[in-house]
Amino acid sequence: MSRYDEFQAFRAELNEKILARGTTQTRRFFTLDTKTYEAGALDAKTKELLGLSASMVLRCDDCIAYHIDQAVKAGATDQELWETFDIALVVGGSIVIPHLRRAVAFLEACRARG
């Protein structure tokens, strides 16, 4: 199973468990997260790119993978993604580089899926 497929399967399985067993507050937070990335004054693609940059600076590989996947689905080009990576590098510094490596690998896996 590819890294992309593993990520998607793990996320789906655990989100289902969390939402089934979680508290009202947990479900509300998940809903808030989903609603925040919907189009508003900013389009959904821009919001996903913002989330990607923040996730890289915060060094959350699962978050990075999720936002890359969502940005690609929202129509982000490789140039837009690479400029987002650049922002994360400038804001976060060299500690972001290992996460950039994993981000590029995940982007390649995402693009390979078509």
Order of alpha helices (4+ residues) and beta strands (2+ residues): alpha-alpha-alpha-alpha-alpha-alpha
